[in-house]
Structure formats: C-alpha cells, structure tokens
Amino acid sequence: MTLDNFEEYDNPILYDLENNAYSDDVKFLTKWAAKTEGIIIDLACGTGRATIPLAKEGYKLIGVDLHSGMLNEAKKKASDLNLQVDWIEQDCSELELNVKSNLIFSVGNSFQHFLTNDDQDGLLTSINKHLETKGIFIFGTRFPTAEELLQPNTEEYWKTYTDKETHHKVDVYTISRYESLNQVQHYTTIRRYKDQIGEIVKEVKTNISLRYVFPKEMERLLFSNGFEILHVYKDWNETPLTDDDSEQMIYVCQKIK
C-alpha cells in the first residue's frame, strides 16, 4: 500500500466535513467493544472518526494510518478532548505494533485500498499476527454489484453540501472507470464551489482507485489467512446480506489459526 493513492485524503478538514457525521459503524463497533478486554486497534483510522467515539466510552485504542496528515488531525481532535489514544503511522499491511488485541477493526471501506492480492494478504497476515487467539476482526467493503461497477464513464452528480468556512455550496460529481482484470474502480471526484449567486468560484479534482472483492472470493481469502467468518451483513444494522439490494459487505471474523 502506498501514498500515491491518497489524493482524497490530503485535506483532512474536508474529509471530516464530508464524512464525520456517519456513525452507523461506530454503534456496531461499540457492541463488540463491550464484549472485549484490552486494547482495541483501529486500522486505517484516518482522522479518528471511529477511534475517538470509542475512546470517549473509556476503551483503550490504538489508531494506525499511513497518512501523516490524517493522523495529525486525529491527534489534534483527541488532544482537544483530553483523550488518550496511541496514534501510530504505519502501513497496515506491514504492522509492527508489539501488542496483541482481542478486537481489530477497519471501517470506511478501507479494505478497498489494498489493490493487489499481495496487499490483501499482507493486510490480513498483519492483522492475524496482532490478534489474540479467537480474536475478532471487523471490516466493511462495498458490495460489487453490476450497478456499482458498471457506472457510465461520464460525470455523475453525487451530492451537495455547504462549506462551513466560506458558506459556498459545493456540488460533488464523480467519474468512474472499472478495470475488470484487476477488479479496480478508478474514481475522479469533482468538487465545484459556488458563491451566493450560483457562479463557480473554484473546482477541485481528486483521484482514487478502489479494489472490489466478490463474496466467494472473500470467503477463500479470509479462510486462507486464518480467519473464520462469523457474520456477514449488508449494513451496520446487522441486516443479512442479500443478492438484491446489498450495497456493502460487513464482515465479523474470528482468528482460527
């Protein structure tokens, strides 16, 4: 895993503005944290969107990320709240934490940043090494539906929000291209900032590539890396995965070897 696929995260403040309100996964993780003793590890923790709420509940957290800018913002947020979290800058596929945990998680579809088979194996090997026997690994990834993968290679409207500092409206568009041989979707995100009279005053483009994994492929991948799948859901509300309308795959796995 390298930093050359991290354009989307080079502005941590913007990342929080667009993502920090999401908390469905935090509620789910809190249930599992309540069953856990010892240190909990958040991999690809970003700015601490999930790490910090758990730390607020009194759990001991380690947050790991490769992006120094995101980690620095996480440290600032935790410091402002007087929370003790160990923030560590490392590649999650080459972890050396000198600690073992009963619960490791990775949310925000971070699993998709591991683009090659070697990257995925490296990640799962690292996680396995840092889990106690029968420890739990929880993560989510997007469900590879035809609608998700075969989007037109044209600009599509996504959402609009208001920039808190400038009060400009921001229209967000995406362009996607699916590379079938490598199961990688290449996204360009376009943000157009509009003033009070609706004129575009700034346009920012970022690129990101994400790997998609199919359910049967994931079963084999997890088992071959020493995990048993305990649960698979289509959302963080524990709804069973289905063929028809699933958009995510939420995995709860246990280390078996």
Buried (B, 14 or more C-beta within 10 A) or exposed (E): BEEEBBBBBEBBEBBBBBEBEEBBBBEBBBEBBEEBEEBBBBBBBBBBBBBBBBBEEEBBBBBBBBBEBBBBBBBEBBEEEEBEBBBBEBBBBEBEBEEBBBBBBBBBBBBBBBBEEEBBBBBBBBBBEBBBEEBBBBBBBBBBBEEBBEBEEEEEEEEEEEBEEEEBBBBBBBBBEBEEEBBBBBBBBBBBBBEEEEEEEEEBEBEBBBBBBEBEEBBEBBBEBBBEBEEBBBBBEEEEBEEEEBEBBBBBBBBEE
